[in-house]
């Protein structure tokens, strides 16, 4: 039996279908509530899915991942608040369309654009994953170390312009990743006499704390009554033939931008959505409409941000480097199930890749149907008091964390990391590099030490692949601040010239 038939055949299990349906409903609800991110939802669900077999468990997590990127467009359009970071660019034109009485059209166009972008990403996963993994099979310890460094620096490089703070967060994650057993000798280190730390920081507990508990605490401390009321006049729902013609070009632009951006580790839908929106504006015949209610703008943004999903999964499975924060969380669950993302996955479990693609395909079609049929009802959820949601999330965080290992220590770790996450938020330090450092620290250290034992520093310097990847990693750190400095200098010169002209 071919891997393709075996992989898609695994989805015929009724349990998998039930898991996809449950994940779709949960993901839509997650996306519809501002501030409840897909990363947080997947981290929370991870604690409950570890008792399932790998395919049903992945069905829940992947479907939440897909469907949250549909539901998050609803608050972006109706109350000008992104449901998740991936829908930031949706607010550029979505809310303006809603204010013009076109909320229904905006949400329907967004749903179709999101579905198309996700399908493009799935095709990319099926086409590019195996060639990428075959290339990675040539990697030795030196190349793998460079690749891990690349993943870390890319996460830091897209930390919202906070590169120094991103570096600090990455170093913190690496230090936390050093707790536990030495990757070479197996000796316990930095455990401070706590036997539960001999296997390292509990990953699921840490991420639930950093993303779940920290988010709830931050919302509780900063909550205030919203000054923006949801739009209640939806207007017409379905695009006309002329609307579809206008949507074709931004669909193509968004697909290309999102597919390319998704392959780069740690560059998620938020960045892709903004880039796709900007590129569509550049090639549009009506660029002046962008930002004030453009159907082309919302189409390009949502196509691009959702097209990154397949690329992110491709990078994660083929290289073992998380494509975004959701994939960083999901890798932890995969490892518990005995699935090790990386080049060897395609030799050992080739059918799994097609099962993952099939799950995402079914989830996309199902979520599109839910979006078109139940969008008005989901919009009503925006009127619920937020404190009900906080209580539910806190309970599920604690129960889910305890369920992973039936250990109260994990719950304590979760609460500690919740406070750490809140502290990081208050000082503008991104949590993403902490998670990536915690996850990849052992992998980076192990490969570096193996490379040095094989041939010293020369083993790394003599590898063209390793040096190229390390050079790109350095550029990812150096170029953004240099570019920002040059931009400030040009702005100051322009201001000085204007002053002299007066």
C-alpha positions as a LaTeX table, in Angstrom:
\begin{tabular}{lrrr}
\hline
Residue & $x$ (\AA) & $y$ (\AA) & $z$ (\AA) \\
\hline
Unk1 & 0.00 & 0.00 & 0.00 \\
Unk2 & 1.40 & 3.39 & $-0.99$ \\
Unk3 & 2.02 & 6.01 & 1.73 \\
Unk4 & $-0.56$ & 8.30 & 0.07 \\
Unk5 & $-3.35$ & 5.70 & 0.25 \\
Unk6 & $-2.33$ & 4.61 & 3.75 \\
Unk7 & $-2.13$ & 8.19 & 5.00 \\
Unk8 & $-5.52$ & 9.27 & 3.69 \\
Unk9 & $-7.05$ & 5.91 & 4.60 \\
Unk10 & $-6.25$ & 6.53 & 8.28 \\
Unk11 & $-8.74$ & 9.39 & 8.21 \\
Unk12 & $-11.65$ & 7.01 & 7.60 \\
Unk13 & $-11.62$ & 6.11 & 11.31 \\
Unk14 & $-14.82$ & 7.56 & 12.89 \\
Unk15 & $-12.76$ & 8.71 & 15.89 \\
Unk16 & $-10.66$ & 10.91 & 13.61 \\
Unk17 & $-13.80$ & 12.43 & 12.07 \\
Unk18 & $-15.16$ & 13.18 & 15.53 \\
Unk19 & $-11.88$ & 14.78 & 16.57 \\
Unk20 & $-11.83$ & 16.97 & 13.46 \\
Unk21 & $-15.41$ & 18.10 & 14.12 \\
Unk22 & $-14.63$ & 18.93 & 17.75 \\
Unk23 & $-11.43$ & 20.73 & 16.83 \\
Unk24 & $-13.24$ & 22.80 & 14.20 \\
Unk25 & $-15.87$ & 24.02 & 16.64 \\
Unk26 & $-13.30$ & 24.75 & 19.33 \\
Unk27 & $-10.99$ & 26.55 & 16.91 \\
Unk28 & $-13.80$ & 28.76 & 15.63 \\
Unk29 & $-14.71$ & 29.73 & 19.19 \\
Unk30 & $-11.06$ & 30.36 & 20.06 \\
Unk31 & $-10.59$ & 32.65 & 17.08 \\
Unk32 & $-13.80$ & 34.57 & 17.78 \\
Unk33 & $-12.64$ & 35.71 & 21.23 \\
Unk34 & $-10.01$ & 38.47 & 21.00 \\
Unk35 & $-6.81$ & 37.64 & 22.87 \\
Unk36 & $-7.35$ & 33.87 & 22.93 \\
Unk37 & $-4.70$ & 32.83 & 20.41 \\
Unk38 & $-4.37$ & 29.60 & 18.46 \\
Unk39 & $-1.08$ & 28.96 & 20.28 \\
Unk40 & $-2.83$ & 29.19 & 23.61 \\
Unk41 & $-5.66$ & 26.90 & 22.47 \\
Unk42 & $-3.33$ & 24.26 & 21.05 \\
Unk43 & $-1.19$ & 24.38 & 24.19 \\
Unk44 & $-4.28$ & 23.88 & 26.34 \\
Unk45 & $-5.66$ & 21.08 & 24.14 \\
Unk46 & $-2.29$ & 19.30 & 24.14 \\
Unk47 & $-2.77$ & 18.25 & 27.73 \\
Unk48 & $-6.04$ & 16.48 & 26.86 \\
Unk49 & $-5.00$ & 14.91 & 23.56 \\
Unk50 & $-1.91$ & 13.08 & 24.81 \\
Unk51 & $-4.15$ & 10.23 & 25.97 \\
Unk52 & $-5.32$ & 9.75 & 22.35 \\
Unk53 & $-3.53$ & 7.89 & 19.58 \\
Unk54 & $-1.30$ & 10.09 & 17.40 \\
Unk55 & $-3.66$ & 10.50 & 14.41 \\
Unk56 & $-6.79$ & 11.47 & 16.43 \\
Unk57 & $-4.65$ & 13.70 & 18.67 \\
Unk58 & $-3.11$ & 15.46 & 15.67 \\
Unk59 & $-6.60$ & 15.79 & 14.19 \\
Unk60 & $-7.71$ & 17.85 & 17.20 \\
Unk61 & $-4.62$ & 20.07 & 17.31 \\
Unk62 & $-4.27$ & 20.66 & 13.56 \\
Unk63 & $-7.98$ & 21.40 & 13.17 \\
Unk64 & $-7.82$ & 23.97 & 15.98 \\
Unk65 & $-4.83$ & 25.47 & 14.19 \\
Unk66 & $-6.74$ & 25.71 & 10.90 \\
Unk67 & $-10.15$ & 26.78 & 12.19 \\
Unk68 & $-8.81$ & 29.45 & 14.58 \\
Unk69 & $-7.52$ & 31.23 & 11.49 \\
Unk70 & $-11.10$ & 31.45 & 10.25 \\
Unk71 & $-12.81$ & 32.48 & 13.47 \\
Unk72 & $-10.30$ & 35.22 & 14.28 \\
Unk73 & $-11.52$ & 37.28 & 11.31 \\
Unk74 & $-14.92$ & 37.85 & 12.92 \\
Unk75 & $-13.79$ & 40.22 & 15.73 \\
Unk76 & $-11.27$ & 41.81 & 13.34 \\
Unk77 & $-14.13$ & 42.78 & 11.03 \\
Unk78 & $-16.88$ & 43.55 & 13.55 \\
Unk79 & $-15.02$ & 45.28 & 16.40 \\
Unk80 & $-11.67$ & 46.14 & 14.79 \\
Unk81 & $-9.83$ & 43.78 & 17.18 \\
Unk82 & $-7.73$ & 40.88 & 15.83 \\
Unk83 & $-8.93$ & 37.55 & 17.20 \\
Unk84 & $-5.35$ & 36.28 & 16.82 \\
Unk85 & $-2.18$ & 38.03 & 15.57 \\
Unk86 & $-2.72$ & 36.42 & 12.13 \\
Unk87 & $-5.77$ & 38.64 & 11.54 \\
Unk88 & $-4.02$ & 41.97 & 12.16 \\
Unk89 & $-4.09$ & 42.88 & 8.47 \\
Unk90 & $-7.79$ & 41.95 & 8.30 \\
Unk91 & $-8.58$ & 45.01 & 10.41 \\
Unk92 & $-7.06$ & 47.31 & 7.76 \\
Unk93 & $-10.12$ & 46.96 & 5.51 \\
Unk94 & $-12.51$ & 44.62 & 7.32 \\
Unk95 & $-13.80$ & 47.04 & 9.92 \\
Unk96 & $-14.09$ & 49.83 & 7.37 \\
Unk97 & $-16.26$ & 47.56 & 5.21 \\
Unk98 & $-18.39$ & 46.71 & 8.24 \\
Unk99 & $-18.89$ & 50.40 & 8.99 \\
Unk100 & $-20.07$ & 50.83 & 5.40 \\
Unk101 & $-22.77$ & 48.17 & 5.90 \\
Unk102 & $-20.75$ & 45.42 & 4.16 \\
Unk103 & $-19.91$ & 43.25 & 7.19 \\
Unk104 & $-21.56$ & 40.19 & 5.64 \\
Unk105 & $-19.63$ & 40.56 & 2.40 \\
Unk106 & $-16.39$ & 41.13 & 4.31 \\
Unk107 & $-16.82$ & 37.98 & 6.40 \\
Unk108 & $-17.81$ & 35.82 & 3.43 \\
Unk109 & $-14.92$ & 37.08 & 1.30 \\
Unk110 & $-12.60$ & 36.53 & 4.26 \\
Unk111 & $-13.84$ & 32.95 & 4.69 \\
Unk112 & $-13.29$ & 32.06 & 1.03 \\
Unk113 & $-9.90$ & 33.78 & 0.97 \\
Unk114 & $-8.83$ & 31.96 & 4.15 \\
Unk115 & $-9.94$ & 28.62 & 2.70 \\
Unk116 & $-8.11$ & 29.23 & $-0.57$ \\
Unk117 & $-4.92$ & 30.29 & 1.22 \\
Unk118 & $-5.01$ & 27.21 & 3.46 \\
Unk119 & $-5.51$ & 24.91 & 0.45 \\
Unk120 & $-2.52$ & 26.50 & $-1.28$ \\
Unk121 & $-0.48$ & 25.86 & 1.85 \\
Unk122 & $-1.58$ & 22.20 & 1.95 \\
Unk123 & $-0.50$ & 21.71 & $-1.67$ \\
Unk124 & 2.85 & 23.25 & $-0.75$ \\
Unk125 & 3.12 & 20.78 & 2.15 \\
Unk126 & 2.50 & 17.77 & $-0.10$ \\
Unk127 & 4.85 & 18.98 & $-2.85$ \\
Unk128 & 7.76 & 20.53 & $-0.96$ \\
Unk129 & 8.04 & 18.54 & 2.27 \\
Unk130 & 9.73 & 15.42 & 0.88 \\
Unk131 & 12.34 & 17.25 & $-1.30$ \\
Unk132 & 13.14 & 19.52 & 1.63 \\
Unk133 & 13.58 & 16.54 & 3.95 \\
Unk134 & 15.84 & 14.77 & 1.41 \\
Unk135 & 18.06 & 17.84 & 1.35 \\
Unk136 & 18.15 & 17.87 & 5.14 \\
Unk137 & 19.24 & 14.19 & 5.20 \\
Unk138 & 22.67 & 15.41 & 4.05 \\
Unk139 & 23.03 & 17.42 & 7.23 \\
Unk140 & 25.53 & 16.34 & 9.86 \\
Unk141 & 25.93 & 17.72 & 13.41 \\
Unk142 & 27.54 & 20.95 & 12.14 \\
Unk143 & 24.74 & 21.65 & 9.67 \\
Unk144 & 22.02 & 20.73 & 12.18 \\
Unk145 & 23.56 & 23.09 & 14.75 \\
Unk146 & 23.56 & 25.90 & 12.19 \\
Unk147 & 19.95 & 25.12 & 11.28 \\
Unk148 & 18.86 & 25.28 & 14.92 \\
Unk149 & 20.66 & 28.62 & 15.30 \\
Unk150 & 18.83 & 29.82 & 12.20 \\
Unk151 & 15.50 & 28.88 & 13.75 \\
Unk152 & 16.36 & 30.71 & 16.96 \\
Unk153 & 17.55 & 33.87 & 15.23 \\
Unk154 & 14.56 & 33.99 & 12.91 \\
Unk155 & 12.25 & 33.91 & 15.91 \\
Unk156 & 14.24 & 36.68 & 17.56 \\
Unk157 & 14.46 & 38.65 & 14.31 \\
Unk158 & 10.66 & 38.87 & 14.02 \\
Unk159 & 10.06 & 39.86 & 17.64 \\
Unk160 & 8.21 & 42.98 & 16.63 \\
Unk161 & 11.33 & 45.13 & 16.36 \\
Unk162 & 12.38 & 44.23 & 19.91 \\
Unk163 & 15.58 & 42.47 & 18.90 \\
Unk164 & 17.51 & 43.04 & 22.14 \\
Unk165 & 14.58 & 41.83 & 24.20 \\
Unk166 & 14.13 & 38.94 & 21.79 \\
Unk167 & 17.77 & 37.98 & 22.35 \\
Unk168 & 17.25 & 38.12 & 26.10 \\
Unk169 & 14.18 & 35.90 & 25.80 \\
Unk170 & 16.05 & 33.44 & 23.60 \\
Unk171 & 18.94 & 33.22 & 26.07 \\
Unk172 & 16.45 & 32.64 & 28.90 \\
Unk173 & 14.91 & 29.79 & 26.91 \\
Unk174 & 18.32 & 28.25 & 26.25 \\
Unk175 & 19.22 & 28.44 & 29.95 \\
Unk176 & 15.93 & 26.77 & 30.89 \\
Unk177 & 16.60 & 24.12 & 28.25 \\
Unk178 & 19.89 & 23.27 & 30.00 \\
Unk179 & 17.98 & 22.03 & 33.07 \\
Unk180 & 17.76 & 18.25 & 33.18 \\
Unk181 & 20.08 & 15.62 & 31.78 \\
Unk182 & 23.22 & 16.34 & 29.78 \\
Unk183 & 22.47 & 15.48 & 26.10 \\
Unk184 & 25.80 & 13.65 & 25.75 \\
Unk185 & 26.61 & 12.08 & 29.14 \\
Unk186 & 23.09 & 11.85 & 30.56 \\
Unk187 & 24.17 & 13.30 & 33.93 \\
Unk188 & 21.60 & 15.42 & 35.79 \\
Unk189 & 22.43 & 19.14 & 36.02 \\
Unk190 & 20.83 & 22.33 & 37.37 \\
Unk191 & 18.06 & 20.33 & 39.03 \\
Unk192 & 18.77 & 21.82 & 42.51 \\
Unk193 & 17.85 & 18.54 & 44.14 \\
Unk194 & 14.36 & 18.46 & 42.63 \\
Unk195 & 13.90 & 14.97 & 41.14 \\
Unk196 & 11.02 & 16.12 & 38.90 \\
Unk197 & 13.48 & 18.34 & 37.02 \\
Unk198 & 15.78 & 15.48 & 36.06 \\
Unk199 & 13.95 & 15.16 & 32.75 \\
Unk200 & 13.94 & 18.92 & 32.20 \\
Unk201 & 11.27 & 21.60 & 32.45 \\
Unk202 & 7.82 & 20.09 & 31.69 \\
Unk203 & 7.27 & 21.56 & 28.23 \\
Unk204 & 3.46 & 21.44 & 28.10 \\
Unk205 & 3.21 & 23.03 & 31.56 \\
Unk206 & 5.64 & 25.77 & 30.53 \\
Unk207 & 3.84 & 26.73 & 27.34 \\
Unk208 & 0.39 & 26.65 & 28.94 \\
Unk209 & 1.73 & 28.98 & 31.60 \\
Unk210 & 3.48 & 31.34 & 29.18 \\
Unk211 & 0.58 & 31.62 & 26.76 \\
Unk212 & $-2.55$ & 30.61 & 28.67 \\
Unk213 & $-2.17$ & 31.74 & 32.29 \\
Unk214 & $-0.16$ & 34.84 & 31.33 \\
Unk215 & $-2.81$ & 35.89 & 28.79 \\
Unk216 & $-5.66$ & 35.51 & 31.28 \\
Unk217 & $-3.78$ & 37.37 & 34.03 \\
Unk218 & $-2.90$ & 40.16 & 31.61 \\
Unk219 & $-6.50$ & 40.50 & 30.46 \\
Unk220 & $-7.76$ & 40.55 & 34.05 \\
Unk221 & $-5.33$ & 43.30 & 35.02 \\
Unk222 & $-5.88$ & 45.45 & 31.93 \\
Unk223 & $-9.57$ & 44.81 & 31.21 \\
Unk224 & $-11.82$ & 47.74 & 30.59 \\
Unk225 & $-15.15$ & 48.11 & 28.86 \\
Unk226 & $-14.61$ & 48.23 & 25.13 \\
Unk227 & $-15.38$ & 51.51 & 23.43 \\
Unk228 & $-15.95$ & 49.70 & 20.12 \\
Unk229 & $-19.37$ & 48.07 & 19.78 \\
Unk230 & $-19.87$ & 45.12 & 17.42 \\
Unk231 & $-21.40$ & 45.98 & 14.06 \\
Unk232 & $-24.92$ & 44.55 & 13.81 \\
Unk233 & $-25.88$ & 45.52 & 10.23 \\
Unk234 & $-24.41$ & 42.81 & 7.98 \\
Unk235 & $-25.81$ & 43.77 & 4.56 \\
Unk236 & $-25.49$ & 41.27 & 1.72 \\
Unk237 & $-23.44$ & 38.16 & 2.35 \\
Unk238 & $-22.27$ & 36.72 & $-0.97$ \\
Unk239 & $-19.97$ & 38.34 & $-3.54$ \\
Unk240 & $-21.33$ & 39.21 & $-6.97$ \\
Unk241 & $-19.66$ & 38.16 & $-10.22$ \\
Unk242 & $-17.90$ & 41.50 & $-10.32$ \\
Unk243 & $-16.67$ & 41.01 & $-6.75$ \\
Unk244 & $-15.21$ & 37.63 & $-7.65$ \\
Unk245 & $-13.34$ & 39.15 & $-10.59$ \\
Unk246 & $-11.84$ & 41.79 & $-8.28$ \\
Unk247 & $-10.79$ & 39.07 & $-5.83$ \\
Unk248 & $-8.83$ & 36.98 & $-8.37$ \\
Unk249 & $-5.66$ & 39.09 & $-8.42$ \\
Unk250 & $-5.35$ & 39.48 & $-4.61$ \\
Unk251 & $-6.01$ & 35.73 & $-4.24$ \\
Unk252 & $-3.01$ & 35.05 & $-6.49$ \\
Unk253 & $-0.80$ & 37.65 & $-4.81$ \\
Unk254 & $-1.70$ & 36.47 & $-1.32$ \\
Unk255 & $-1.07$ & 32.82 & $-2.23$ \\
Unk256 & 2.42 & 33.59 & $-3.50$ \\
Unk257 & 3.41 & 35.81 & $-0.60$ \\
Unk258 & 1.96 & 33.52 & 2.08 \\
Unk259 & 3.46 & 30.38 & 0.60 \\
Unk260 & 6.93 & 31.94 & 0.46 \\
Unk261 & 6.75 & 33.50 & 3.92 \\
Unk262 & 5.40 & 30.30 & 5.50 \\
Unk263 & 8.52 & 28.32 & 4.56 \\
Unk264 & 10.72 & 30.67 & 6.64 \\
Unk265 & 10.81 & 29.48 & 10.27 \\
Unk266 & 8.93 & 31.65 & 12.79 \\
Unk267 & 7.42 & 34.07 & 10.27 \\
Unk268 & 3.74 & 33.50 & 10.90 \\
Unk269 & 0.44 & 34.71 & 9.48 \\
Unk270 & 0.70 & 38.17 & 11.03 \\
Unk271 & 3.77 & 39.07 & 8.97 \\
Unk272 & 2.46 & 37.31 & 5.85 \\
Unk273 & $-0.91$ & 39.08 & 6.07 \\
Unk274 & 0.70 & 42.52 & 6.21 \\
Unk275 & 3.13 & 41.71 & 3.37 \\
Unk276 & 0.34 & 40.23 & 1.23 \\
Unk277 & $-1.86$ & 43.28 & 1.81 \\
Unk278 & 0.98 & 45.63 & 0.86 \\
Unk279 & 1.93 & 43.71 & $-2.30$ \\
Unk280 & $-1.72$ & 43.54 & $-3.42$ \\
Unk281 & $-1.99$ & 47.31 & $-2.95$ \\
Unk282 & 1.08 & 47.83 & $-5.14$ \\
Unk283 & $-0.39$ & 45.86 & $-8.07$ \\
Unk284 & $-4.01$ & 46.99 & $-7.65$ \\
Unk285 & $-5.80$ & 49.31 & $-10.05$ \\
Unk286 & $-7.48$ & 50.92 & $-7.02$ \\
Unk287 & $-4.68$ & 51.33 & $-4.47$ \\
Unk288 & $-6.38$ & 54.38 & $-2.94$ \\
Unk289 & $-9.17$ & 52.14 & $-1.59$ \\
Unk290 & $-6.80$ & 50.04 & 0.52 \\
Unk291 & $-7.21$ & 50.84 & 4.20 \\
Unk292 & $-10.66$ & 52.34 & 3.75 \\
Unk293 & $-12.78$ & 49.29 & 2.96 \\
Unk294 & $-11.16$ & 47.49 & 0.02 \\
Unk295 & $-12.47$ & 44.04 & $-0.91$ \\
Unk296 & $-9.11$ & 43.39 & $-2.57$ \\
Unk297 & $-7.26$ & 44.32 & 0.61 \\
Unk298 & $-9.13$ & 41.94 & 2.90 \\
Unk299 & $-8.88$ & 39.15 & 0.31 \\
Unk300 & $-5.11$ & 39.50 & $-0.09$ \\
Unk301 & $-4.47$ & 39.77 & 3.65 \\
Unk302 & $-6.49$ & 36.69 & 4.60 \\
Unk303 & $-5.22$ & 34.58 & 1.70 \\
Unk304 & $-1.62$ & 35.38 & 2.56 \\
Unk305 & $-1.91$ & 34.83 & 6.32 \\
Unk306 & $-3.60$ & 31.44 & 5.88 \\
Unk307 & $-1.24$ & 30.27 & 3.13 \\
Unk308 & 1.52 & 30.20 & 5.76 \\
Unk309 & $-0.08$ & 27.25 & 7.57 \\
Unk310 & 1.09 & 24.64 & 5.07 \\
Unk311 & 4.55 & 26.16 & 4.85 \\
Unk312 & 4.86 & 26.23 & 8.61 \\
Unk313 & 3.91 & 22.55 & 8.88 \\
Unk314 & 6.32 & 21.74 & 6.02 \\
Unk315 & 9.25 & 23.39 & 7.79 \\
Unk316 & 8.36 & 21.68 & 11.05 \\
Unk317 & 8.05 & 18.17 & 9.62 \\
Unk318 & 10.93 & 18.35 & 7.14 \\
Unk319 & 13.54 & 20.15 & 9.24 \\
Unk320 & 12.36 & 19.69 & 12.82 \\
Unk321 & 12.40 & 23.48 & 13.22 \\
Unk322 & 9.04 & 24.98 & 14.33 \\
Unk323 & 7.51 & 27.08 & 11.58 \\
Unk324 & 5.67 & 29.25 & 14.11 \\
Unk325 & 4.69 & 29.29 & 17.77 \\
Unk326 & 1.78 & 26.85 & 17.25 \\
Unk327 & 4.14 & 24.34 & 15.64 \\
Unk328 & 6.58 & 24.84 & 18.52 \\
Unk329 & 3.81 & 23.77 & 20.87 \\
Unk330 & 2.76 & 20.89 & 18.63 \\
Unk331 & 6.27 & 19.46 & 18.42 \\
Unk332 & 6.10 & 18.82 & 22.15 \\
Unk333 & 2.99 & 16.67 & 21.69 \\
Unk334 & 4.53 & 14.86 & 18.71 \\
Unk335 & 7.58 & 13.89 & 20.73 \\
Unk336 & 5.36 & 12.48 & 23.48 \\
Unk337 & 3.57 & 10.38 & 20.84 \\
Unk338 & 6.91 & 9.07 & 19.59 \\
Unk339 & 6.91 & 11.22 & 16.46 \\
Unk340 & 10.24 & 12.97 & 15.89 \\
Unk341 & 9.89 & 15.76 & 13.29 \\
Unk342 & 12.84 & 16.00 & 10.96 \\
Unk343 & 14.27 & 14.41 & 7.82 \\
Unk344 & 14.07 & 10.85 & 9.19 \\
Unk345 & 10.30 & 11.17 & 9.66 \\
Unk346 & 9.73 & 10.74 & 5.92 \\
Unk347 & 11.73 & 7.52 & 5.84 \\
Unk348 & 10.19 & 6.05 & 8.99 \\
Unk349 & 6.58 & 7.31 & 8.79 \\
Unk350 & 5.88 & 8.60 & 5.24 \\
Unk351 & 2.13 & 7.98 & 5.52 \\
Unk352 & 1.93 & 10.36 & 8.48 \\
Unk353 & 2.72 & 13.35 & 6.26 \\
Unk354 & $-0.24$ & 12.57 & 4.03 \\
Unk355 & $-2.46$ & 12.01 & 7.06 \\
Unk356 & $-1.53$ & 15.48 & 8.31 \\
Unk357 & $-2.25$ & 17.00 & 4.89 \\
Unk358 & $-5.56$ & 15.14 & 4.76 \\
Unk359 & $-6.56$ & 16.35 & 8.23 \\
Unk360 & $-5.84$ & 19.95 & 7.24 \\
Unk361 & $-7.78$ & 19.52 & 3.99 \\
Unk362 & $-10.89$ & 18.13 & 5.71 \\
Unk363 & $-10.59$ & 20.75 & 8.46 \\
Unk364 & $-10.45$ & 23.55 & 5.88 \\
Unk365 & $-13.56$ & 22.40 & 4.02 \\
Unk366 & $-15.49$ & 21.77 & 7.24 \\
Unk367 & $-14.52$ & 25.10 & 8.77 \\
Unk368 & $-15.44$ & 26.95 & 5.58 \\
Unk369 & $-18.91$ & 25.38 & 5.78 \\
Unk370 & $-19.26$ & 26.35 & 9.45 \\
Unk371 & $-18.09$ & 29.89 & 8.64 \\
Unk372 & $-20.70$ & 30.36 & 5.92 \\
Unk373 & $-23.59$ & 28.79 & 7.86 \\
Unk374 & $-23.01$ & 29.95 & 11.42 \\
Unk375 & $-21.05$ & 33.21 & 11.17 \\
Unk376 & $-23.89$ & 35.37 & 12.50 \\
Unk377 & $-24.26$ & 33.12 & 15.57 \\
Unk378 & $-20.52$ & 33.11 & 16.29 \\
Unk379 & $-20.56$ & 36.91 & 16.11 \\
Unk380 & $-23.01$ & 36.94 & 19.05 \\
Unk381 & $-20.27$ & 35.48 & 21.25 \\
Unk382 & $-18.53$ & 38.86 & 21.21 \\
Unk383 & $-21.27$ & 40.16 & 23.49 \\
Unk384 & $-20.49$ & 37.67 & 26.32 \\
Unk385 & $-18.81$ & 39.07 & 29.48 \\
Unk386 & $-15.11$ & 38.19 & 29.40 \\
Unk387 & $-14.91$ & 37.03 & 33.03 \\
Unk388 & $-16.88$ & 33.89 & 32.14 \\
Unk389 & $-14.22$ & 33.04 & 29.59 \\
Unk390 & $-11.37$ & 33.71 & 32.05 \\
Unk391 & $-12.79$ & 31.26 & 34.61 \\
Unk392 & $-13.21$ & 28.52 & 32.01 \\
Unk393 & $-9.68$ & 28.97 & 30.64 \\
Unk394 & $-8.07$ & 28.90 & 34.10 \\
Unk395 & $-9.87$ & 25.68 & 35.03 \\
Unk396 & $-8.97$ & 24.00 & 31.74 \\
Unk397 & $-5.34$ & 25.11 & 32.02 \\
Unk398 & $-4.97$ & 23.49 & 35.42 \\
Unk399 & $-6.88$ & 20.33 & 34.55 \\
Unk400 & $-5.08$ & 19.94 & 31.22 \\
Unk401 & $-1.65$ & 20.41 & 32.75 \\
Unk402 & $-2.34$ & 17.92 & 35.54 \\
Unk403 & $-3.71$ & 15.38 & 33.05 \\
Unk404 & $-0.39$ & 15.22 & 31.15 \\
Unk405 & 1.52 & 13.43 & 33.92 \\
Unk406 & $-0.91$ & 13.31 & 36.87 \\
Unk407 & 1.62 & 15.40 & 38.74 \\
Unk408 & 0.90 & 18.44 & 40.91 \\
Unk409 & 4.46 & 19.63 & 40.26 \\
Unk410 & 3.49 & 20.30 & 36.61 \\
Unk411 & 0.66 & 22.55 & 37.77 \\
Unk412 & 3.08 & 24.48 & 39.98 \\
Unk413 & 5.46 & 24.89 & 37.03 \\
Unk414 & 2.54 & 26.12 & 34.91 \\
Unk415 & 1.60 & 28.78 & 37.48 \\
Unk416 & 5.22 & 29.90 & 37.83 \\
Unk417 & 5.57 & 30.25 & 34.08 \\
Unk418 & 2.27 & 32.12 & 34.03 \\
Unk419 & 3.79 & 34.74 & 36.32 \\
Unk420 & 6.97 & 34.74 & 34.23 \\
Unk421 & 4.88 & 35.24 & 31.10 \\
Unk422 & 3.01 & 38.13 & 32.70 \\
Unk423 & 6.32 & 39.71 & 33.72 \\
Unk424 & 7.62 & 39.36 & 30.14 \\
Unk425 & 4.49 & 40.97 & 28.73 \\
Unk426 & 4.69 & 43.92 & 31.10 \\
Unk427 & 8.26 & 44.64 & 30.01 \\
Unk428 & 7.59 & 44.06 & 26.31 \\
Unk429 & 9.68 & 40.87 & 26.08 \\
Unk430 & 8.28 & 38.36 & 23.53 \\
Unk431 & 7.53 & 34.87 & 24.88 \\
Unk432 & 8.09 & 33.11 & 21.55 \\
Unk433 & 11.92 & 32.99 & 21.77 \\
Unk434 & 11.65 & 31.54 & 25.30 \\
Unk435 & 9.57 & 28.63 & 23.99 \\
Unk436 & 11.88 & 28.09 & 21.05 \\
Unk437 & 14.99 & 28.22 & 23.24 \\
Unk438 & 13.46 & 25.77 & 25.70 \\
Unk439 & 12.52 & 23.44 & 22.86 \\
Unk440 & 15.68 & 23.69 & 20.75 \\
Unk441 & 18.30 & 24.29 & 23.44 \\
Unk442 & 19.14 & 20.63 & 23.95 \\
Unk443 & 19.18 & 20.00 & 20.18 \\
Unk444 & 21.54 & 22.94 & 19.61 \\
Unk445 & 23.89 & 21.95 & 22.42 \\
Unk446 & 23.96 & 18.28 & 21.46 \\
Unk447 & 24.77 & 18.94 & 17.80 \\
Unk448 & 27.38 & 21.59 & 18.65 \\
Unk449 & 29.22 & 19.26 & 21.01 \\
Unk450 & 29.09 & 16.37 & 18.53 \\
Unk451 & 30.43 & 18.63 & 15.76 \\
Unk452 & 33.29 & 19.83 & 17.98 \\
Unk453 & 34.15 & 16.28 & 19.05 \\
Unk454 & 34.29 & 15.13 & 15.42 \\
Unk455 & 36.60 & 17.82 & 14.08 \\
Unk456 & 36.69 & 20.84 & 16.35 \\
Unk457 & 35.72 & 24.29 & 15.13 \\
Unk458 & 37.11 & 23.38 & 11.71 \\
Unk459 & 34.27 & 20.91 & 11.26 \\
Unk460 & 31.83 & 23.81 & 11.30 \\
Unk461 & 33.98 & 26.32 & 9.40 \\
Unk462 & 34.71 & 23.83 & 6.61 \\
Unk463 & 31.03 & 23.12 & 5.96 \\
Unk464 & 29.63 & 25.44 & 3.22 \\
Unk465 & 26.06 & 24.64 & 4.23 \\
Unk466 & 26.66 & 25.38 & 7.91 \\
Unk467 & 28.52 & 28.61 & 7.21 \\
Unk468 & 25.83 & 29.79 & 4.77 \\
Unk469 & 23.07 & 29.14 & 7.30 \\
Unk470 & 25.05 & 30.85 & 10.08 \\
Unk471 & 25.68 & 33.86 & 7.80 \\
Unk472 & 21.96 & 34.15 & 7.09 \\
Unk473 & 21.29 & 33.89 & 10.82 \\
Unk474 & 23.67 & 36.77 & 11.54 \\
Unk475 & 22.04 & 38.86 & 8.82 \\
Unk476 & 18.63 & 38.18 & 10.37 \\
Unk477 & 19.91 & 39.85 & 13.55 \\
Unk478 & 21.98 & 42.64 & 12.02 \\
Unk479 & 19.92 & 43.84 & 9.06 \\
Unk480 & 16.73 & 44.98 & 10.88 \\
Unk481 & 18.46 & 47.39 & 13.31 \\
Unk482 & 20.79 & 48.69 & 10.57 \\
Unk483 & 17.82 & 49.29 & 8.28 \\
Unk484 & 15.91 & 51.03 & 11.08 \\
Unk485 & 18.95 & 53.21 & 11.85 \\
Unk486 & 19.32 & 54.24 & 8.20 \\
Unk487 & 15.63 & 55.03 & 8.02 \\
Unk488 & 15.86 & 57.26 & 11.10 \\
Unk489 & 18.92 & 58.99 & 9.68 \\
Unk490 & 17.17 & 59.72 & 6.38 \\
Unk491 & 14.13 & 61.01 & 8.26 \\
Unk492 & 16.26 & 63.33 & 10.39 \\
Unk493 & 18.08 & 64.63 & 7.31 \\
Unk494 & 14.75 & 65.27 & 5.58 \\
Unk495 & 13.50 & 67.14 & 8.64 \\
Unk496 & 16.69 & 69.21 & 8.79 \\
Unk497 & 16.44 & 70.04 & 5.08 \\
Unk498 & 12.83 & 71.11 & 5.47 \\
Unk499 & 13.81 & 73.37 & 8.38 \\
Unk500 & 16.58 & 75.01 & 6.36 \\
Unk501 & 14.21 & 75.54 & 3.44 \\
Unk502 & 11.99 & 77.69 & 5.66 \\
\hline
\end{tabular}
